[in-house]
Amino acid sequence: MGLNALYKKYFQKSKIFMYPLLDIKRGTVIVPTETYVSWNYYSSEDAKLICVYDTSIAIEYVNFENNVLFKHNRLVEYVKVDENTSIFIFDFSDLKEDWDHFINGRYSRIKEDTKRKIVNYFSKSSANYKYVESYLFPEKYREDYAKLLNADISLIEETIELCDKPDLTKETLLIKVPDLEKLKILD
């Protein structure tokens, strides 16, 4: 079954395309409140995923932090902002080519195995599944988009991508942390 509506609102692209690549089990109670691709001295070119977590869930969060986040092989930095907020920064430099395709909105050019990991993160029954699949595998959905946009299919084929690129302003974390250099605990 194809798509029957367009997704028109902006959504955090890093949360949809990069967060699934952390291989953190879907369905866990603890998820980042938001994800970003730049912050302070990290730019989008650095291939770092910045995840902000609400730490106020106490025992569940502490267990998740200790058993999943702190043990994650991509973790490069952790910042405890205050009693309710922690920031975890994960390195994707080993996927730099895919990261660059993501940053430039060329989702269809991401490597096949990476695309499969992303789309498989979403349940086939979820509302997001078909959209994410259409962004990563646009050739399957060109007719749907042509109908939805009331456009000639050749125009859809010409544009190739079916999702806009990340808005780097919205994908930049703006939180200020006093004495940030003192708070770094991982290198």
C-alpha positions in Angstrom: 0.0 0.0 0.0 1.3 3.4 -1.0 1.3 6.8 0.7 -2.0 8.7 0.8 -0.8 12.0 2.3 2.4 14.2 2.3 4.3 14.9 5.5 4.5 18.7 5.5 5.9 19.7 8.8 9.6 19.9 9.5 10.9 16.9 11.6 14.3 16.5 13.2 16.1 14.6 10.4 18.9 13.5 12.8 16.4 11.7 15.0 14.8 9.8 12.0 17.9 9.0 9.9 20.9 8.9 12.4 19.5 7.9 15.8 18.4 4.4 14.5 22.0 3.7 13.6 22.9 3.7 17.3 21.2 0.3 17.5 19.5 1.2 20.7 16.5 -1.0 21.1 13.3 0.6 19.9 10.5 0.7 22.5 12.7 1.6 25.4 11.1 4.1 27.8 14.3 6.3 27.6 14.7 8.2 24.3 16.4 11.5 23.7 14.1 14.5 24.0 15.9 15.7 20.8 18.9 15.0 18.6 21.2 17.4 16.8 24.1 17.4 14.4 26.0 20.5 15.7 26.7 22.2 19.0 29.4 24.5 20.4 32.6 23.3 18.8 31.0 20.5 16.8 29.8 21.3 13.3 27.6 19.1 11.1 30.8 18.1 9.1 32.2 16.4 12.3 29.8 13.5 12.0 28.6 13.7 15.6 25.1 12.9 16.8 24.2 15.0 19.8 21.4 13.5 22.0 19.8 15.4 24.8 18.2 13.3 27.5 15.8 14.2 30.3 17.3 12.6 33.4 14.3 13.3 35.7 13.0 9.7 35.3 15.4 8.8 38.0 15.9 5.0 38.4 14.9 4.0 34.8 17.1 6.7 33.4 20.1 5.8 35.6 19.9 2.1 34.6 19.7 3.1 30.9 22.5 5.5 31.2 24.8 3.0 32.9 23.9 0.0 30.9 23.4 1.5 27.4 24.7 5.0 27.0 27.9 4.9 28.9 28.8 1.5 27.3 28.0 2.6 23.8 30.9 2.1 21.4 30.1 5.4 19.6 30.1 7.6 22.7 32.8 10.2 22.7 31.5 12.8 25.1 29.1 13.3 27.9 27.9 16.5 29.5 25.7 16.7 32.6 24.0 20.1 32.1 22.0 20.1 35.3 19.9 17.6 37.4 17.4 17.2 34.6 19.5 17.2 31.4 22.4 15.2 30.0 24.0 15.4 26.6 25.6 12.4 24.9 27.7 12.8 21.8 28.2 9.9 19.5 30.7 9.6 16.7 29.7 8.6 13.2 33.0 9.3 11.4 33.2 5.6 10.4 30.0 6.3 8.3 31.3 9.6 7.0 30.1 9.0 3.4 26.6 8.1 4.6 26.7 11.1 7.1 27.6 13.4 4.2 24.7 12.1 2.1 22.4 12.6 5.1 23.6 16.2 5.7 23.2 17.1 2.0 19.7 15.5 1.8 20.8 12.7 -0.5 19.0 10.0 1.5 18.7 7.7 -1.5 22.5 7.6 -1.9 23.1 6.3 1.6 24.6 2.8 1.4 22.0 -0.1 1.2 22.9 -1.7 4.5 22.7 1.6 6.3 19.3 2.4 4.7 18.0 -1.0 5.8 19.2 -0.4 9.4 17.3 2.9 9.4 14.1 1.6 7.9 14.1 -1.5 10.0 14.3 0.6 13.2 10.7 1.6 12.5 7.8 -0.8 13.0 6.1 -1.6 9.7 2.8 -0.7 11.4 4.1 2.8 12.5 3.0 5.9 10.8 6.7 6.8 10.1 7.6 3.6 8.4 6.3 4.3 4.9 7.6 7.9 5.0 11.1 6.8 6.0 11.1 4.1 3.4 10.0 6.5 0.7 12.8 8.9 1.6 15.4 6.2 1.5 14.0 4.2 -1.5 12.3 6.9 -3.6 12.1 4.8 -6.7 9.3 2.7 -5.1 7.2 5.8 -4.3 7.5 8.2 -7.2 4.0 7.5 -8.5 2.5 8.1 -5.1 4.3 11.5 -4.8 3.4 12.4 -8.4 -0.3 11.8 -7.5 -0.1 13.6 -4.2 1.6 16.6 -5.7 -0.5 16.5 -8.8 2.8 16.6 -10.8 4.2 14.8 -13.8 6.2 11.7 -12.7 9.1 12.9 -14.8 9.5 15.9 -12.5 9.5 13.6 -9.5 12.1 11.4 -11.1 14.2 14.5 -11.9 14.3 15.7 -8.3 15.3 12.2 -7.1 14.9 12.9 -3.4 11.5 12.9 -1.7 12.5 14.6 1.5 14.1 18.0 2.1 17.6 18.2 3.5 18.2 18.8 7.2 17.6 22.4 8.3 21.0 22.9 10.0 19.6 25.8 12.1 17.0 23.5 13.6 19.6 20.7 13.9 21.9 22.8 16.0 21.7 22.5 19.8 21.5 26.0 21.4 21.8 25.1 25.1 24.5 27.0 27.0 26.5 25.2 29.6 28.7 27.2 32.0 32.3 26.0 32.3 31.7 23.4 29.5 35.4 22.5 29.4 35.3 21.5 33.0 32.3 19.2 32.4 33.8 17.0 29.7 34.4 13.6 31.0 35.1 11.6 27.8 37.6 12.2 25.0 
